[in-house]
Amino acid sequence: MRFGIFYEHQLPRPWGPDSEHKLLSDALEQIELADRAGIDYVWEVEHHFLEEYSHSSAPEVFLAAASQRTKRIRLGHGIVQAPSAVNHPARIAERVATLDLVSGGRVDFGTGEASSAAELGGFGVARSAKRAMWEETLDAVTRMFAEQPFAGYEGDFFTMPPRYVLPRPLQKPHPPLWVACSRRETIHLAARSGIGALSFSFVEPEDAAHWVAEYYDLIASEECVPRGFAVNPNVAVVLPMMLHPDEATAIDRGIDGAHFFGYSLSHYYGGGTHTVGDSDLWRSFGQDRAEHGFARDIVYASAQPLAVRLLQAGVGSLRGAIGTPAQVTDLIARYQAAGVDQVMFVLQAGNNRHEHICESIELFAREVLPRFADGREQREVAKADRLAAAVDKALARRAAARVLPAPYQIDEDAEDATARRAAPGPYGDGLASKVRRSARDSVRGRGQAGLTRLIGRTSDARLEQIFASTQAQRAVFGMMTRQFDPAQAGGFDGAIVYDLGLSDGTRRPWAIEIHDGRARAHQYAAADAALTIRIPLADFIRVLTTAESFYPLIVDGRMTMEGDLALANRMPEMFGARSTF
């Protein structure tokens, strides 16, 4: 059993001019204390735009500061947001490796998809695409660690030519990998990926036992295909914590912070309404906490074994590791019996006071930690020996690090052209990704039949659902403009408008502006367009991706054109024959 402290950098309103400075300074002092006390890990999140809940948007900077004030505690990214619209994979690899070097090889590297609407929308990441983005980024980053040089990448969301990504991490082949998990399904994903599971669900020890058993069964199975070049078989859980010899005092000091942690989490991740710059979570927490499952009056000193969640007379609440050293020792022992490898404690939450957090860390080090420290190195060696054969087999199933077949010379013009053709964006979902890949293949003379079958099996309603968003449509028109060939335009300079109709009667006009041999797409109806094409969105997608004829649509009255019809006849060649128009 290992122990960590976990930071969101919570900061309830109202804020003063020095609030964030004090928040981070206090946290660094707490980490120094935890390092001296024998705590094994500090975990730092990456979140963006989550007022009050998390002011931790640059974890690599904070962890670098912590690395210079500590000697032994491991520095965990818990987690780095993997969508490439948030963090370019090469920048992730560079930052993690640099932190590993300046810390003397103490980094643990956790990743995740991001999930809040505030973050996904802020960076233009489609919710339906974030899992695929995570998979792509993790594959690329681990290859950057292992390949010398990195042999390049061509994915749906990220494309990069060969480069020597520097610096190299101190830990070989890379720091231990983890992934954020909030459900049983993602625990299974972690196991199948050969990476550690950071469980951010407040789960009881008895429930955790089932998750742990399933995790290690999958680690040892043929389903485990590592996403990295090393396997990190570990399960960690998170708990709110506050310690004091008197149970009532521990509750008074820690329960409001723990409840605010859960309340603000549910606000951003549970579908709550948020007004940017105007929502006061601390105030609303004080008004309706019980209605959201964080009742204060059913949490009281009872000298009973601790539970993570409480229920009394139909009213729910949260408790966790808030109590006396004896109570917390008993709770941790139950997690240890369940097979959990690490417990991460949330102490800095809500308005919990700095001095109370420090007292809890010191009390934990004196009265709780020693009961679990004796013999754990030997137990970890035995665990590694027990899993060694399964780990070796799993790594044999992982595609090896690549070697460039020939020296790669940087050619700026060629790479710029490749980037403009690929330019994958943060849009779409599984079907949209397949459409884009298949469309690209069809331009090269491959996969046309498969794409036609794919679109043919998809209803108009489903196509409209997938491509109704501005982001998805921008991706589609972006594909068209990247295929524009000025040599086929006959000197045309002006605008072409696609007026896309939706089943609810609304319309989405898009203008492709062609000037000085370049094409750009914008969402508006150009009044002076040389050609205006009015077509239902679903029909447009079918014509665009399968190169079906537009003539049946004109005959049926589903599509109309106004303007330069001679220009219409040239458009297949102008846009690489990707679409009839």
C-alpha positions as CSV (number, residue, x, y, z in Angstrom):
1,M,0.0,0.0,0.0
2,R,1.3,3.4,-1.1
3,F,-0.1,6.8,-0.2
4,G,-0.5,10.0,-2.1
5,I,-1.9,13.5,-1.7
6,F,-4.1,14.8,-4.5
7,Y,-4.5,18.4,-5.6
8,E,-7.2,20.2,-7.6
9,H,-6.2,23.6,-6.2
10,Q,-9.8,24.5,-5.1
11,L,-10.5,28.1,-4.5
12,P,-14.1,29.0,-3.4
13,R,-15.4,32.5,-4.0
14,P,-15.0,35.3,-2.9
15,W,-11.4,35.8,-4.2
16,G,-8.9,38.3,-3.1
17,P,-6.0,39.7,-5.1
18,D,-3.6,37.3,-3.4
19,S,-5.9,34.2,-3.2
20,E,-4.3,32.1,-5.9
21,H,-0.7,33.0,-4.8
22,K,-1.5,31.9,-1.2
23,L,-3.3,28.7,-2.5
24,L,-0.2,27.6,-4.5
25,S,2.3,28.6,-1.9
26,D,0.4,26.7,0.9
27,A,0.2,23.6,-1.4
28,L,4.0,23.7,-2.0
29,E,4.6,23.8,1.8
30,Q,2.2,20.9,2.3
31,I,4.1,18.9,-0.3
32,E,7.4,19.6,1.4
33,L,6.0,18.4,4.6
34,A,4.5,15.3,2.9
35,D,7.9,14.5,1.4
36,R,9.6,14.7,4.9
37,A,6.8,12.6,6.4
38,G,7.2,9.7,4.0
39,I,4.1,10.2,1.8
40,D,4.9,8.4,-1.5
41,Y,3.2,10.5,-4.2
42,V,1.8,14.0,-4.9
43,W,-0.8,14.0,-7.7
44,E,-1.7,17.2,-9.6
45,V,-4.6,17.5,-12.0
46,E,-4.9,19.5,-15.2
47,H,-8.1,21.4,-15.6
48,H,-9.1,24.5,-17.4
49,F,-11.9,27.1,-16.9
50,L,-13.4,25.3,-13.8
51,E,-13.9,28.2,-11.5
52,E,-13.6,27.4,-7.8
53,Y,-13.4,23.6,-8.5
54,S,-9.9,23.6,-9.9
55,H,-7.3,26.4,-10.5
56,S,-4.7,23.9,-11.7
57,S,-4.2,24.6,-15.4
58,A,-0.4,24.2,-15.6
59,P,0.5,21.1,-13.6
60,E,3.9,20.7,-15.2
61,V,4.9,24.1,-13.8
62,F,3.6,23.4,-10.3
63,L,5.2,19.9,-10.2
64,A,8.5,21.4,-11.4
65,A,8.4,23.8,-8.5
66,A,7.6,20.9,-6.1
67,S,10.5,18.9,-7.5
68,Q,13.0,21.5,-6.4
69,R,11.6,21.6,-2.8
70,T,11.5,17.8,-2.3
71,K,13.8,14.8,-2.4
72,R,11.9,11.6,-2.6
73,I,8.1,12.0,-3.2
74,R,7.0,11.0,-6.6
75,L,5.4,13.6,-8.8
76,G,2.2,12.4,-10.5
77,H,0.4,14.0,-13.4
78,G,-3.1,13.0,-12.5
79,I,-3.8,13.7,-15.3
80,V,-2.5,15.4,-18.5
81,Q,-5.4,16.1,-20.8
82,A,-4.7,14.1,-23.9
83,P,-6.8,15.6,-26.7
84,S,-4.4,17.2,-29.2
85,A,-6.5,20.3,-29.3
86,V,-5.6,20.9,-25.7
87,N,-2.0,19.6,-25.6
88,H,0.1,18.8,-28.7
89,P,1.6,15.3,-28.2
90,A,5.1,16.5,-28.7
91,R,4.7,19.2,-26.1
92,I,3.4,16.6,-23.7
93,A,6.5,14.4,-24.3
94,E,8.9,17.3,-23.9
95,R,7.4,18.6,-20.7
96,V,7.1,15.1,-19.0
97,A,10.7,14.2,-20.0
98,T,12.0,17.6,-18.7
99,L,10.2,17.1,-15.4
100,D,11.6,13.6,-15.1
101,L,15.1,15.0,-15.6
102,V,14.9,17.9,-13.1
103,S,13.2,15.7,-10.5
104,G,15.8,12.9,-10.7
105,G,13.4,10.4,-12.3
106,R,10.4,10.8,-10.0
107,V,7.6,11.3,-12.5
108,D,4.4,9.2,-12.9
109,F,2.6,10.1,-16.1
110,G,-1.2,9.9,-16.0
111,T,-3.4,10.8,-18.9
112,G,-7.1,11.3,-19.5
113,E,-9.7,12.4,-22.1
114,A,-11.2,15.5,-20.4
115,S,-15.0,15.4,-19.8
116,S,-16.4,18.7,-18.6
117,A,-18.4,20.8,-21.1
118,A,-16.4,23.8,-20.0
119,E,-13.1,22.3,-21.1
120,L,-14.3,20.4,-24.2
121,G,-16.1,23.4,-25.6
122,G,-13.3,25.7,-24.6
123,F,-10.8,23.9,-26.8
124,G,-13.2,22.8,-29.5
125,V,-13.1,19.1,-28.7
126,A,-16.1,17.0,-29.7
127,R,-17.2,14.7,-26.8
128,S,-17.7,11.8,-29.2
129,A,-14.1,12.1,-30.4
130,K,-12.2,12.4,-27.1
131,R,-11.6,8.7,-26.5
132,A,-10.1,8.3,-30.0
133,M,-8.0,11.4,-29.3
134,W,-6.7,10.0,-26.1
135,E,-5.8,6.7,-27.7
136,E,-4.0,8.5,-30.5
137,T,-2.1,10.9,-28.3
138,L,-0.9,8.2,-25.8
139,D,0.3,6.0,-28.7
140,A,2.2,8.9,-30.2
141,V,3.7,10.2,-26.9
142,T,5.0,6.8,-25.8
143,R,6.6,6.3,-29.2
144,M,8.3,9.7,-28.8
145,F,9.8,8.4,-25.6
146,A,10.9,5.1,-27.1
147,E,11.8,5.8,-30.7
148,Q,15.2,7.5,-31.5
149,P,14.2,9.4,-33.5
150,F,10.4,9.5,-33.5
151,A,9.3,8.0,-36.8
152,G,6.4,10.3,-37.3
153,Y,2.6,9.9,-37.0
154,E,-0.4,10.1,-39.3
155,G,-3.7,9.9,-37.3
156,D,-7.2,11.2,-37.5
157,F,-6.5,14.1,-35.1
158,F,-2.7,14.5,-35.1
159,T,-0.1,14.4,-37.8
160,M,3.6,14.9,-37.4
161,P,6.7,14.1,-39.5
162,P,9.8,12.3,-38.1
163,R,11.7,14.3,-35.5
164,Y,14.1,13.7,-32.6
165,V,11.9,14.6,-29.7
166,L,14.1,16.0,-26.9
167,P,14.9,15.7,-24.1
168,R,14.7,12.0,-23.2
169,P,13.1,11.0,-19.9
170,L,15.4,9.7,-17.2
171,Q,13.2,6.6,-16.5
172,K,13.4,4.1,-19.3
173,P,11.6,3.4,-21.5
174,H,9.3,6.1,-20.0
175,P,7.7,7.1,-16.6
176,P,5.0,4.8,-15.3
177,L,1.7,5.3,-17.2
178,W,-1.7,5.8,-15.6
179,V,-5.1,6.7,-16.8
180,A,-8.0,8.5,-15.1
181,C,-10.9,6.1,-14.4
182,S,-14.4,7.0,-13.1
183,R,-16.3,3.8,-14.0
184,R,-15.9,0.1,-14.1
185,E,-15.5,0.3,-17.9
186,T,-12.5,2.6,-17.7
187,I,-10.9,0.3,-15.1
188,H,-11.1,-2.5,-17.7
189,L,-9.7,-0.1,-20.3
190,A,-6.7,0.6,-18.1
191,A,-6.1,-3.1,-17.6
192,R,-6.4,-4.0,-21.2
193,S,-3.9,-1.1,-21.9
194,G,-1.4,-2.3,-19.3
195,I,-1.5,1.0,-17.4
196,G,-2.3,2.0,-13.9
197,A,-5.9,2.9,-13.0
198,L,-6.4,6.2,-11.1
199,S,-9.9,5.7,-9.8
200,F,-11.6,9.1,-9.1
201,S,-14.8,7.5,-7.9
202,F,-15.5,7.5,-4.2
203,V,-15.8,3.7,-4.0
204,E,-16.2,1.6,-0.9
205,P,-13.5,-1.0,-0.2
206,E,-15.8,-3.9,-0.7
207,D,-16.8,-2.6,-4.1
208,A,-13.2,-1.8,-5.0
209,A,-12.4,-5.5,-4.4
210,H,-14.4,-6.5,-7.4
211,W,-12.8,-3.8,-9.6
212,V,-9.3,-4.8,-8.5
213,A,-9.9,-8.5,-9.2
214,E,-11.3,-7.8,-12.7
215,Y,-8.4,-5.4,-13.3
216,Y,-5.7,-8.0,-12.5
217,D,-7.5,-10.8,-14.3
218,L,-7.4,-8.6,-17.5
219,I,-3.7,-7.7,-16.9
220,A,-2.9,-11.4,-16.9
221,S,-5.1,-12.2,-19.9
222,E,-4.4,-12.1,-23.6
223,E,-6.6,-9.0,-23.8
224,C,-3.9,-6.9,-22.3
225,V,-2.0,-5.1,-25.1
226,P,0.1,-2.3,-23.6
227,R,-0.3,1.2,-24.9
228,G,3.2,2.0,-23.7
229,F,6.5,0.1,-23.7
230,A,6.3,-0.9,-20.1
231,V,3.4,-2.3,-18.0
232,N,2.3,-0.5,-14.8
233,P,-0.1,-2.8,-13.0
234,N,-1.5,-0.7,-10.2
235,V,-4.9,0.5,-8.9
236,A,-5.2,3.7,-6.9
237,V,-8.4,5.2,-5.3
238,V,-9.1,8.7,-4.0
239,L,-10.6,9.7,-0.7
240,P,-11.3,13.0,1.2
241,M,-9.2,13.1,4.3
242,M,-8.8,15.0,7.6
243,L,-7.3,13.6,10.7
244,H,-7.5,14.5,14.4
245,P,-7.4,12.5,17.7
246,D,-10.9,13.7,18.4
247,E,-13.4,12.5,15.7
248,A,-15.8,15.5,16.1
249,T,-12.9,17.9,15.5
250,A,-11.8,16.0,12.4
251,I,-15.4,16.3,11.1
252,D,-15.6,20.0,11.8
253,R,-12.3,20.7,10.1
254,G,-12.7,18.5,7.0
255,I,-16.3,17.6,6.1
256,D,-17.3,20.9,4.5
257,G,-14.2,20.8,2.3
258,A,-14.9,17.2,1.3
259,H,-18.5,17.9,0.5
260,F,-17.6,21.0,-1.5
261,F,-15.2,18.8,-3.5
262,G,-18.0,16.5,-4.4
263,Y,-20.5,19.2,-4.9
264,S,-18.4,21.3,-7.3
265,L,-17.4,18.1,-9.1
266,S,-21.0,17.3,-9.8
267,H,-21.6,20.9,-10.9
268,Y,-19.2,20.7,-13.7
269,Y,-19.5,17.0,-14.6
270,G,-23.1,16.2,-13.7
271,G,-24.9,18.5,-16.1
272,G,-25.2,21.6,-13.9
273,T,-25.8,25.0,-15.4
274,H,-22.7,27.3,-15.3
275,T,-22.6,31.0,-16.1
276,V,-19.0,32.0,-16.9
277,G,-17.6,34.4,-14.3
278,D,-20.9,34.6,-12.5
279,S,-21.6,31.3,-10.8
280,D,-20.9,31.3,-7.0
281,L,-20.5,27.6,-6.1
282,W,-19.6,28.2,-2.5
283,R,-22.7,30.2,-1.9
284,S,-25.0,27.7,-3.7
285,F,-23.2,24.9,-1.9
286,G,-24.3,26.4,1.4
287,Q,-27.9,26.7,0.2
288,D,-28.6,23.3,-1.4
289,R,-25.8,20.8,-0.5
290,A,-28.2,18.3,1.1
291,E,-30.3,18.2,-2.1
292,H,-27.2,17.1,-4.0
293,G,-26.2,14.3,-1.6
294,F,-23.9,16.2,0.8
295,A,-26.0,16.5,3.9
296,R,-24.0,17.9,6.8
297,D,-26.3,16.9,9.7
298,I,-26.0,13.1,9.2
299,V,-22.2,13.2,9.5
300,Y,-21.4,13.1,13.2
301,A,-18.9,11.5,15.7
302,S,-19.9,7.9,16.4
303,A,-16.6,6.0,16.9
304,Q,-17.9,3.6,14.2
305,P,-15.9,2.3,11.2
306,L,-15.7,4.8,8.4
307,A,-17.7,4.6,5.2
308,V,-17.1,6.5,2.0
309,R,-20.8,7.2,1.5
310,L,-23.5,7.6,4.1
311,L,-27.3,7.1,3.9
312,Q,-29.7,7.9,6.8
313,A,-33.5,8.2,6.5
314,G,-33.2,8.5,2.7
315,V,-30.6,11.3,3.0
316,G,-27.2,10.8,1.4
317,S,-23.8,12.2,2.3
318,L,-20.0,11.7,1.8
319,R,-17.5,10.8,4.6
320,G,-14.3,9.1,3.5
321,A,-11.1,9.2,5.6
322,I,-12.3,11.9,8.0
323,G,-11.9,10.8,11.5
324,T,-9.3,9.6,14.0
325,P,-6.1,7.7,13.2
326,A,-7.6,4.5,14.4
327,Q,-10.7,4.9,12.1
328,V,-8.6,5.8,9.1
329,T,-6.2,2.9,9.8
330,D,-9.2,0.5,9.7
331,L,-10.5,2.0,6.5
332,I,-7.1,1.7,4.7
333,A,-6.7,-1.8,5.9
334,R,-10.0,-2.7,4.2
335,Y,-8.7,-1.2,1.0
336,Q,-5.5,-3.1,1.4
337,A,-7.4,-6.3,1.8
338,A,-9.3,-5.4,-1.4
339,G,-6.0,-5.4,-3.3
340,V,-5.8,-1.6,-3.8
341,D,-2.2,-0.5,-4.4
342,Q,-2.5,3.2,-3.4
343,V,-4.8,5.5,-1.6
344,M,-4.7,9.2,-2.7
345,F,-6.0,11.7,-0.1
346,V,-7.8,15.0,-0.9
347,L,-6.9,17.3,1.9
348,Q,-6.9,20.7,0.1
349,A,-10.6,21.1,-0.7
350,G,-13.1,23.8,-0.2
351,N,-12.0,26.2,2.5
352,N,-10.0,23.6,4.5
353,R,-7.3,25.4,6.4
354,H,-3.6,25.1,5.7
355,E,-2.6,24.5,9.3
356,H,-5.2,21.7,9.6
357,I,-4.0,20.0,6.5
358,C,-0.4,20.1,7.8
359,E,-1.5,18.7,11.2
360,S,-3.3,15.9,9.4
361,I,-0.2,15.0,7.3
362,E,2.0,14.9,10.4
363,L,-0.6,12.8,12.4
364,F,-0.9,10.4,9.5
365,A,2.8,10.0,9.3
366,R,3.1,9.2,13.0
367,E,0.2,7.0,13.7
368,V,-1.1,5.5,10.4
369,L,1.6,5.2,7.8
370,P,4.0,3.0,9.8
371,R,1.3,0.3,10.1
372,F,1.4,-0.2,6.3
373,A,5.0,0.6,5.5
374,D,6.7,-2.5,7.1
375,G,7.5,-5.1,4.5
376,R,5.8,-3.4,1.5
377,E,8.9,-3.4,-0.6
378,Q,9.1,-7.2,-0.3
379,R,5.4,-7.5,-1.1
380,E,5.9,-5.3,-4.2
381,V,8.8,-7.5,-5.4
382,A,6.7,-10.6,-4.9
383,K,3.8,-9.0,-6.9
384,A,6.2,-8.1,-9.7
385,D,7.5,-11.7,-9.8
386,R,4.0,-13.1,-9.8
387,L,3.1,-10.9,-12.8
388,A,6.4,-11.1,-14.7
389,A,5.4,-13.8,-17.2
390,A,2.1,-12.1,-18.0
391,V,3.8,-8.8,-18.4
392,D,6.4,-10.2,-20.8
393,K,3.6,-11.8,-22.9
394,A,1.7,-8.6,-22.9
395,L,4.7,-6.6,-24.1
396,A,5.2,-9.1,-26.9
397,R,1.8,-8.2,-28.2
398,R,2.6,-4.5,-28.4
399,A,3.9,-3.2,-31.7
400,A,7.6,-2.5,-31.3
401,A,9.2,0.9,-31.4
402,R,9.9,1.8,-35.1
403,V,13.1,2.6,-36.8
404,L,13.3,5.0,-39.8
405,P,14.0,2.9,-42.9
406,A,16.2,5.7,-44.2
407,P,17.6,9.0,-43.1
408,Y,14.9,11.7,-43.0
409,Q,15.7,15.1,-44.3
410,I,13.5,18.0,-43.3
411,D,11.8,19.6,-46.3
412,E,9.7,22.6,-45.3
413,D,7.7,22.9,-48.5
414,A,6.9,19.2,-48.6
415,E,6.0,19.1,-44.9
416,D,3.8,22.2,-45.2
417,A,1.9,20.6,-48.1
418,T,1.4,17.4,-46.1
419,A,0.2,19.3,-43.1
420,R,-2.3,21.3,-45.2
421,R,-3.7,18.1,-46.7
422,A,-4.0,16.3,-43.4
423,A,-4.8,19.1,-40.9
424,P,-7.0,16.8,-38.8
425,G,-9.1,18.8,-36.3
426,P,-10.8,18.2,-33.0
427,Y,-14.2,17.3,-34.5
428,G,-16.5,14.5,-35.3
429,D,-17.3,11.1,-33.7
430,G,-16.6,7.5,-34.6
431,L,-18.7,7.6,-37.8
432,A,-17.4,11.0,-38.8
433,S,-13.8,9.8,-38.4
434,K,-14.5,6.8,-40.6
435,V,-16.1,9.1,-43.2
436,R,-13.0,11.3,-43.3
437,R,-10.6,8.4,-43.5
438,S,-12.7,6.7,-46.2
439,A,-13.0,9.9,-48.1
440,R,-9.3,10.4,-48.1
441,D,-8.8,6.9,-49.3
442,S,-11.3,7.3,-52.1
443,V,-9.3,10.3,-53.4
444,R,-6.4,7.9,-53.7
445,G,-8.5,5.3,-55.5
446,R,-9.1,3.1,-52.5
447,G,-12.0,2.2,-50.2
448,Q,-14.8,3.8,-52.3
449,A,-17.0,0.7,-52.1
450,G,-16.5,0.5,-48.3
451,L,-17.4,4.2,-47.8
452,T,-20.5,3.8,-50.0
453,R,-21.7,0.9,-47.9
454,L,-21.0,2.9,-44.7
455,I,-23.0,5.9,-45.8
456,G,-25.7,3.7,-47.3
457,R,-26.3,2.0,-44.0
458,T,-26.7,5.4,-42.2
459,S,-30.1,7.1,-42.0
460,D,-30.5,10.8,-42.9
461,A,-31.5,11.5,-39.3
462,R,-28.2,9.9,-38.0
463,L,-26.1,11.7,-40.6
464,E,-27.8,15.0,-39.6
465,Q,-27.2,14.2,-35.9
466,I,-23.5,13.6,-36.6
467,F,-22.9,16.6,-38.8
468,A,-25.3,19.2,-37.4
469,S,-22.7,20.9,-35.2
470,T,-20.7,23.8,-36.4
471,Q,-17.5,21.9,-35.5
472,A,-18.4,18.9,-37.7
473,Q,-19.4,21.1,-40.6
474,R,-16.2,23.1,-40.3
475,A,-14.2,19.9,-40.5
476,V,-16.1,18.9,-43.7
477,F,-15.5,22.2,-45.4
478,G,-11.9,22.2,-44.2
479,M,-11.4,19.0,-46.1
480,M,-12.8,20.6,-49.2
481,T,-10.6,23.7,-49.0
482,R,-7.5,21.6,-48.3
483,Q,-8.1,19.8,-51.6
484,F,-8.6,23.0,-53.6
485,D,-6.4,23.0,-56.7
486,P,-6.0,26.6,-58.1
487,A,-4.8,25.2,-61.4
488,Q,-8.3,23.9,-62.0
489,A,-10.1,27.1,-61.0
490,G,-9.7,28.9,-64.3
491,G,-8.7,32.1,-62.6
492,F,-11.9,32.2,-60.5
493,D,-11.9,34.7,-57.6
494,G,-15.0,34.9,-55.5
495,A,-17.4,33.0,-53.2
496,I,-19.4,29.8,-53.4
497,V,-22.2,29.4,-50.9
498,Y,-23.6,26.1,-49.7
499,D,-26.9,26.7,-48.0
500,L,-27.5,23.5,-45.9
501,G,-31.0,22.6,-44.8
502,L,-31.8,20.7,-41.6
503,S,-35.0,18.7,-40.9
504,D,-36.2,21.2,-38.4
505,G,-36.4,23.9,-41.1
506,T,-33.3,25.8,-40.1
507,R,-30.5,26.5,-42.5
508,R,-26.7,26.6,-42.2
509,P,-25.0,28.7,-44.9
510,W,-21.3,28.2,-45.5
511,A,-19.2,30.2,-47.9
512,I,-16.0,29.0,-49.6
513,E,-14.0,32.1,-50.5
514,I,-11.4,31.8,-53.2
515,H,-8.8,34.6,-53.4
516,D,-5.2,34.6,-54.7
517,G,-5.2,30.9,-55.3
518,R,-6.3,29.9,-51.8
519,A,-9.7,28.6,-50.5
520,R,-11.1,29.3,-47.1
521,A,-14.4,28.4,-45.5
522,H,-16.6,30.6,-43.3
523,Q,-20.0,30.1,-41.8
524,Y,-22.1,32.9,-43.4
525,A,-24.1,33.6,-46.6
526,A,-22.0,35.8,-48.9
527,A,-24.4,38.2,-50.6
528,D,-22.3,38.5,-53.7
529,A,-21.7,34.7,-54.2
530,A,-20.9,33.6,-57.7
531,L,-22.8,30.4,-57.0
532,T,-25.3,29.4,-54.3
533,I,-26.2,25.7,-53.8
534,R,-29.2,24.9,-51.6
535,I,-29.2,21.2,-50.4
536,P,-30.2,19.2,-47.3
537,L,-27.3,18.5,-45.0
538,A,-27.7,14.7,-45.2
539,D,-27.7,14.8,-49.0
540,F,-24.7,17.1,-49.0
541,I,-22.7,14.6,-46.9
542,R,-23.7,11.7,-49.2
543,V,-22.6,13.6,-52.3
544,L,-19.4,14.8,-50.7
545,T,-18.2,11.5,-49.3
546,T,-19.4,9.0,-52.0
547,A,-19.2,11.1,-55.1
548,E,-22.8,10.3,-56.0
549,S,-24.4,12.3,-58.8
550,F,-26.1,15.5,-57.9
551,Y,-28.5,15.3,-60.8
552,P,-31.2,13.1,-59.1
553,L,-31.3,15.7,-56.3
554,I,-32.0,18.5,-58.9
555,V,-34.7,16.4,-60.6
556,D,-36.4,15.7,-57.3
557,G,-36.2,19.3,-56.3
558,R,-34.0,18.6,-53.3
559,M,-31.2,20.7,-54.6
560,T,-31.2,24.1,-56.3
561,M,-28.4,26.2,-57.8
562,E,-28.3,29.9,-58.5
563,G,-25.5,31.7,-60.3
564,D,-22.6,30.6,-62.5
565,L,-23.5,27.1,-63.6
566,A,-20.3,26.9,-65.7
567,L,-18.5,27.3,-62.4
568,A,-20.5,24.4,-61.0
569,N,-19.3,22.1,-63.8
570,R,-15.6,22.9,-62.9
571,M,-16.0,22.3,-59.2
572,P,-15.2,18.5,-59.1
573,E,-11.8,19.2,-60.5
574,M,-11.3,22.4,-58.4
575,F,-11.8,20.3,-55.2
576,G,-9.8,17.2,-56.1
577,A,-12.9,15.2,-57.3
578,R,-13.7,14.7,-53.6
579,S,-17.2,15.9,-54.2
580,T,-19.5,16.5,-57.1
581,F,-19.8,20.1,-55.6
